[in-house]
Amino acid sequence: MISRKNRSTLWGLVGAYLLYLAYELFRDQSDTSMSMAVRVLFIVLFAVAGVGLIVSALVVWKRAQEEEEKEEKPDDQDSMK
């Protein structure tokens, strides 16, 4: 089973790849096989999806990190007794 931290890392990588695709569509203006309206639509779509995935991945990763820290704290208190 994949942990929440690993899943969020994968989401972040997918989000970064979507941002890369949006950048490549923006940068390569010489390709005339796609109309400008469709190109702008996909640039916006990939950019919004990429940023959304990265943000949600960071939130999930941070929550998983906090849960791990909470689970470790009671063990530290038991060992002190």
N, C-alpha and C positions, 0 to 999 in steps of 0.2 A: 504494500500500500504506500502511496506517495504521501509524504508529509505536506502540511500546509505551507511550510516555508519553501519546500522544493516546488510546489505547484505555483506559488506566487513568483518564484524566480522564473519559471517557464513563462508565465503570463507577461512578466516584464520583458523577457526576450522577444516574445511575439509582438508586444507593443512597440519595441524598438525597431523590429523589422518592418512593421507597418509604417512607422515614421520614415524609415529609410525608403520604402516604396513611394511614399508621398513626395519625398525630396527628389527622388530620381524622376518622377513624372514632372515635377516642377522644373527641374534642371534641364531635361532633354526636350527642348521646344522644337527641335528639327523633325521629330516624328510627325508626319502628316496623316497617319492612318487613323487617328482619333480626332474628332472635332474638339474644339477648344472648350465647349460647354461640358462635354463628357469628361475631358481631362480635368477641369476644375472640380467637377462633381467628385471624381475619384480621389483627387488630392485632398479635398475637404473630408471625405469619408475616411480615408486611410489615416489622416492626421488626427481626427477626432477619436477614432477607434484606438489608435496607438496611444494617445495621451490618456484616454479612459482606462485602457488596460494597465498602463504603467502606474497610474494613480491607485487603482484598485489593488494592484499587486503590492504596492508599498503599504497600503492600509492593512492588507491581510498579513503581510510579512511582519509588520510592527506588532499587530495583535498576537501573532504566534510567538514572537520574541517575548512579549510581556507575559504571556501564559507560561512560557518556559521559566521565566524568572520567578513567577509566583509559585510554581511547583518546586523550585529549588530552595526557596526560603524556608519552608517548614523543615526540610531535612537538615539545614544548618542549625536551626534552633534545637532539634532533637539531639544532635551530636554534642551540643554544648552542655547538656544536662549530665 
